[in-house]
Amino acid sequence: MAKVYGQTGNIANKVAEFLQKKGFGASPNHSMDGQLDYSMAAEWAGIAIIGRHSMVITKKHGHCHRLSVVYTNIENLDEFINRNTEDIRWIREFCKKCGKCIRKCPSGAILQEPVALDGINPTRIDYEKCCEGFINYGCGICIKVCPFTTGNYEKIKEAFLKTNKKTKK
């Protein structure tokens, strides 16, 4: 895992270096640094949805991601980004109805609704219980049981939207 995080850091460094050579301000930051909640940033940017297990989910890679960020001063960045404009908000509703990660979590670390355990920041994960589960079970069960692990995004979406249509009638 450290190798993958190292690779994402190297990529962020190369992107920042490329932008700097083009005259833009750019500062790389990878996930081991902790200056930003990358899951929230990905959701705010419209490129992912945060699942109940607190991992980002996208069409292309399900929830198998390692994220890095490059801060930049490019003013019209939106014009250059080739975003997938497909509506992925259905994933949030899917996760609410699915709940496999919650039911299968042996330590009960995944919460039904976000709660501010620290009194400030809402979270869907009780990290104390999650770490305990990781120590006891070598966990990752939430990843294993998540339907998006299979990579069958289109099948999951089609079945969900079909079922959801029937229940709304």
N, C-alpha and C positions, 0 to 999 in steps of 0.2 A: 504494500500500500504506500509506503514511503516513496518508493520509486515513482509511482503514478503522480503523487503530489509534487514530487520534484520535477517531473516532466511538465506539469501544468504551470509550475513556477517558471521554468525555462521558456515555455511558450509565451507567457505574459511578459517576460523580460524581452524576448525577441520582438513582440508586437510593439512594446513601448519604444524600443530602440529604433524600429522602422519608422514610427510616427515622429520621433525626435529628429531623425535624419530628414524628414519631410518638413520640419520646421514647427511642429506642434508640440505643446507641452504634453508629456505623458509620463505617468508613474505606475509601475506594475505593483500589484498586490495579490498574493495568492492565499489560498484558504488557510494555510498554517499560521498566517499572521493575525487573523482575527479582528481586523479593523472594521469589518462590515459583515452583516448577515447576508451571505451570497444567495441563499435561498430566497429571501425577501427581495433582494435586488433583481433576481431573475423573474420573479413574479411581477414586480412593479414594471419591469421592462416589457412584460407581455410575452416572454419567451418560454415560460414554464408555469406550472401550477404546483403549489405545495400540497402534497398528500397528507393524510392524517398521520403518517409515520414521520412527518417533517422533512421528507426528501422531495426534491423537485422532480416533476414528471413532465416529460416532453413527448411529442409524437415520435420523433426519430429514435430516441434512446431509452424510452420508458423512464425509469428512475436510476439508471446507471450513469452517473455523472461525477465529475470532479470539476469544480468551478474555480476560475481565477478572474481577476478584474484588472483592467487597465483604466486608470483615471486619465481623462484628457480634457483639453480646452477647445476641442473642435466644436464650434458653435452650431453648425447645421448637421450634426452627426446623423440625425434621423433620416436625412436624404440619402445617406450612403449605406445604411444598414438594410440588408435584404432580409427583412423579417418575414417569418411565416405568419401570414395574416389570418390563418384559420382560427376559428374560435375554439379555444381549448378549455373554456370555463366549465364545460360539461364534466370535466374530470373531477372538479370539486364535488359536484353532486353525486357522481359515481362513487367517490371515496366515502361520502356520508352513508350511502346505501350499502356499500360493500362491507366495510368494517372488519375484514379478515385479519388485518394487522393487529387490531385491538383485541379481538377474540383469541388470537394465537400467541400474543406476547406473554411469555411465562412469568415475567416480573410485574405485569400490569402497569408498565411504564407509559403506554400510549393512552392519552386522555380522550374522552368523547368530545369534549369542547375545549378550546384554548382557555387556560387558566394562568393568572399571573402568580406563579408560585413564589417569585421573589418580591411580590407586591408591586412590580412595575411592568415587566415585559410578559405579555401573554405567550404561552407556549403550549404545544400539543404533547410534549414529552416531559415526563418527570425524569430528569437526567440522573438523579440519584438512583432511582429504581433501575433505569436503563443500564447504568454502569454496573450496578449490582448483578443484573441479569447477564451482562456481558462477561463478568468474572465467573459467574456460576455456570453459564451455558455456552460460552463462546459465541454468543448470540448471532444476530443477523436473520432471525426468524421472520421479522417483519418484511425483510427484503425477499426472502424465499417464498412467502405466501402471497405477496402482492401480485395481482394479475398482470401488472405491467412488466414484471420480470421476464415474462415469456416473449416480449417484443411483438406481440400480436395486437398492436394499437388499433388497427382498422377493424379487426374482428370484435375487440372489446367495445369500441365506440359504436359499431353497427348494432350489436346485441343490446347495449345499454339504451341507445336512442330508440330502438324498436320497442323494447320493454317499457321505457319511460312514456312513449307515445300512447301505449295501450292503457297505462294507469292514469293518464291525464284525461282520457275520454270519459 
